[in-house]
Amino acid sequence: MRKLFQKSWFDIPFSELNVSISSDKLADVIFYEKFYEKFYNRYNSYEDLPKDWLLIKNEIADHISTCIDDEGSILSIGCGIGYIEKQLSKNYSSINIVAIDPGGCSSKWVKGNVKLLNGFFPNVLSGIYSSNDFNFVYASSIDYVFDDKSYINFFSSLIKFGFNDFLLTEIFVPNNNISLLFKEGLKRILSKLHLYDIGQFWGYLRSDKEHLRLLKKAGFTNFEKGRYNHGAHWIRAMR
């Protein structure tokens, strides 16, 4: 597991946000509120977003489309601004999509046959849905926010809720190039000495082996995995 740091997102430098940047603590609710305030001032629709980002999400939506039926309901955990869900709902008008995201500030554009729930899995579903209500469940680009303990707890909560088949998608794995590792280590040291701005502590990167090890600890036993053209990986975990 390797720490990830970031200075900008969606071409928005964090220095433009009226918020404290920390190289030690993960971005909090206030950070994301300030970020999305700037985000929605800059962008008016999905079509305004960087083309490279849209291409990545389109490839992921196309992959998810191969995993689902033409009818039924699917659950998205951590939908963000909801672009993948928008693409799925456009292509499958008969599918009902329930999308979960921790805060309402990121999902202003979610529409159509996508029902947005603001909160955390599984609590936000309690008393409303059971695992039997969904034909498929996936999570895209959420792995980096978890340390190992909370990551195992998340996987365990999927099994406890009743999901025995789960797609973890848009996983970015660390580059183990020796030169790059040296540069990253040097930046960390200089940051501690206040000689370099390393950016906001953004989360963690893990290898496929690390993801699989934690999935197995949680109780998943069978796996399929692959790699997208844009470089991210995916793992389908089953019991």
N, C-alpha and C positions, 0 to 999 in steps of 0.2 A: 504494500500500500504506500502510495506516495502523495504528499500534499500538493494541492493545485492552487495556484494564485492567479488573479486576473485583475487587469487594469481597466478593462472596458468590456462592453457587451452590446450587441446590436449597433456597433459603431458609436456608442455613447461612452465617452471617457468617464470613469467614476469621479474624476476630479471636478466634473461639472455638477455633481450632486451635492446638495447641502446636507451632507451626512459624514460621520466619522468613518474612515477606512481603517480596518484592522488586519494585520498580518497574522494575528493569533486567534481571533474569534471569527466563527462563520458569520456571514451576512445575516442580519436579523430582520424582523418584520419592518422596522422603520427604514432600513436600507432599501428593501424591496418596494415599499410605498413610495419613497423618493425616486427610485429608479423608474417605476412604471408611470409616475407622474410626468417625468421627462420623456419616457418612451411614447406615451400617447399624445404628447405635444408635438413630437417629431413625426410620428407615423399615423396615418389616417385609416389604413386598411392593411390586410395581409399583402395585397399587391405592392405596397410601398416598401416592404421589407427587403433586405439584401437578397439578391438572386441566388447566391451560393447557399444561403440558409434555406431558402424555399426548395431548392433541388434536393438537399439532404432530407428534409421532412417529406418530400414527395416520394423519395425512395423508400423511406420507412413506412409511409402509408400504403404504398404498393405491396410491400412485404406483408403487412398486417392483413391486407385484403385477401392474400392467399391462404390465410389461416381461419377465416370466418365464413359463416354461411350467409346466404342472401337475406335471411330473415332472423329474427330473434333480437337479443339484447347483448351488448358488450359493455364492459367496464374499463375505463381508463383511469389509472391512478397517477396523479401528478400531471395534469393536462397542460399546465402553463397557459399560454395564450390560445391554445385550442386549435392550432392549425391542422394537425393530423386528424383530429376529430371532425373538423370542417370538411376535409377531403373525403373522409370515410362517409360522412352523411350525404355528401354530394353524389358519391358513387353508389351508395346503397340507401335509397330513400325509405326503404321498408325496415331498416335496422334502427332500433332504439339504442342510443348511446348515453350512458351515464358517465360523466366526467367529474373527477374529484380534483380539487386544487386547494391548498391550505388557505390562500387569501383571495378575496374578491378583486383585488387591485390588478391582477394580471389577465383577467378573462373577459374584458369588455366586449370582445367581438364574437363570443360564443353564441350561436343562434341555431335555428332550425330544429332538427330532431335530436339535439344534444341537450340533455338536462345537466346543468352544472350544480354541483354540491360543494360548498366551501367548508373545508375542514380536513381532518386527517382520517385515513383508512386505519382501522375498520369502524371507528366510533361514529363517523358521519353517516354510515349506512344502518346503524343500530335501530331496530324497530321499523325500518322502512323496506330494506331489501335483505334477502338471503342469497347464498351462493347459487341456489336453484333458479334465481331470476336472471342469471347470465349464462350465455353460451360461450363466452370467451372473456379473458381478463388480461390486460397488458399494462406495463409501465414503461414509459419512454424517458430516458435521460434523467433518472432520479437517483441513480446509484451513488453519485459523487457527494450527495449531501449527508450520507450516513458514515459514522465510524463503524468499526466491525461489530460492536455489541448491538447497536441500534439496527444495523443491517440484518443481523440474524433475527432480531426481534420482529422486524418487518416481515421477513420470509415466514417465520413461525406463525405470525398473525394471519397470513394468507391461508395456511393449512388449517389453522384453528377455525377460520371462518368457513372453510369447506371447499376451498379451491385446490384442486389437485393437478391443474394444468395452467401454467402461467408463462407469459412471454415477457422477458426483460430485454428491452431493446434500446438502441442508441447508446451503447457502452463504449466509451473511449478508453483505450488501454494505454499505459505509460510506454514511452519510447525509452528503451534501455541502452541507447547509444552512449558509449563511454564518455565521449566529448560533451554530449548534452548533459549527462549526469554531473560531470565536473562543473560545468557552467551553472547549473541549477544550485549545486551545493555552494559554490562561491557566492551566488546571489543571496542565498539564505544567510551566510555568514556576514556579508556586507550589510544586509538588512538589519540584522541584530545589532550591528555597530552603528546603525543609523547613517550609513554611507550609501545606501541604495534603496530606492522605493520598489519593493517587490510586488506591491498591490494588495488587493483584498484576498484574504484566505477564503477560497471558493469551495474547497471540499477535498475529495480524495480520488485518486486513480488507482485501479487494480488490474492485475493481469486476469486472463480467463481462468487460470488455475485458482486464483484467490476467490473469484466469484463462485466457482464451482465448490470450493471447499466450504464456504459459508452456506451455500444452498444445501449442501449435504448435511451440515450440522443442524440446519433447521428441519430436515426431514425429507427433502426431495431426493429422489433416487435415480431418475432417468433424465437424460439431457440430450438435446439437439443444439448445435451452435453453428454460427456462420459469421460471415463478414460482408458488410456492404461495400459497394464500389467506392463510396466516399471515405471508407476507412474504419467507421465504427463497427462494433460487433453486436451480436444478439445471442441470447441463450433462451431456449425454451425448456423449462423445468417441469417435470411431471413426477407423479408418485404411482 
